[in-house]
Amino acid sequence: MKDIWKEADEKKINKKKLLILIIVCIVALAMIITSIFYLYNKNVREWIDKNILRKEIQQNRAVTIDLKEEQANNIYAFNKYIGILNKNKFTIYNNTGNKENELEIQISNPMFDSANRFLAIAESKGQKLYVVADKDILWETNVDGEIAQVHVNKNGYVAVVIVNTSYKTIIVMYDSQGKEMFKTYLSSTRTADVSISNDNKYLAIAEVDTSGSAIQSNIKIISIDKASSDPTNSLENTYQGESGKFITNIKYQDKNNLICMYTDSINIIENGENKLLIDNKDKKMIFQSIDISDCVISIKEKSSGVFTADSVVNIINVDNKQTKEYVVNSIAKELYSYGDIIALNLGTEIEFINKGGWLVKRYISNQEITNIVVSDNIAGIIYRDKIEIINL
């Protein structure tokens, strides 16, 4: 009799296990099918992004920071904060719109640059420089001459480009604690951009010479270690651009590859060679950017009808040279990029995508969007009387 009851219990248990197994298989199959449709069916992906993943945000549905319309506010997004500089007060807000800190910054016409948790604020055409780490001032200094550019790397090293001295350009390098490391002097060329490698070993300088019959763009690589002890013998290499090509921006990527953006192309310097990544000649190129980590971006216009056109975003990985494509059914009016985030201003909409080519958030406004600020973690849509915060 006991054996009969035991056999009945085992059968009952086996039925439960079978039912659980069937349910798990159905759920797994449904997830696989949904994932396939999400990957390869645009209409399904749009529906899931909007109704399930809640990636679409309407104006007036976001957290806001109120602004006083009569005040001149300088607004910047960095790390996970939005900062507002007004009347020498730099107020830092978090992603819920709450004030985190207020710093005394004696600057009225700022230029900003940020990386990781560091933010550099300099007085444009002035002498004052501040470096903020997280929410506090790390160090500050005054320079001789007028500040034309400022750059900070993810470890807090800072390069400042100074003009209107006895030299055409002076570049001053500081370590993460604000100690001056060295100066580099350019007597006859102007600086288009500077970049510090993420291992703090190299300073790259993009310089432009307009004294000849054709523009000449060059890139100088300086050893920071050598320059700290002997600046006159610190030049590691010089890369000459093609005659007539105008360089606008440079940026070191994580593996010390240097990305160089010209008006009509994007190049990469890797393993000592200057190679072409993107050629924009004879293409309907709208925008290009090198401000995305380990990637470069080019956006071109592609006709989709008699009176319509799409924006095709190509995101090229600088390591494996693979390209991700993202298509927007509109012409992009502005491009903002930082870290892993690409923001496309479409007029009354902004699409935030990542470097993998996937939608992160879509913001829809009731009016024309004219100004936004973006970091890796947060974006601010700027209106006359408020900033709407988008968490990324």
ABEGO torsion letter per residue (X at the ends): XAAAAAAAAAAAAAAAAAAAAAAAAAAAAAAAAAAAAAAABAAAAAAAAAAAAGABBBBGABBBBBBBAABBBBBBBBEABBBBBBGGBBBBBBAAGBBABBBBBBBABBBBBBBEABBBBBBBGBABBBBBBEABBABBBBBBEBBABBBBBAAGBBBBBBBGBABABBBBBBBAAGBBABBBBBAABBBABBBBBAAGABBBBBBBBAABABBBBBBBBBBAAAAAABAAAABABBBBBBBGBBBABBBBBAAGBBBBBBAABBBBBBGGBBBBABBABGBBBABBBAABBGBBBBBBBBBABAABBBBBBBBBBAAAGBBBBBBBBBBBABBBBBEABBBBBAGABBBBBBAAGBBABBBBBABBBABBBBBAABBBBBBAABBBBBBX
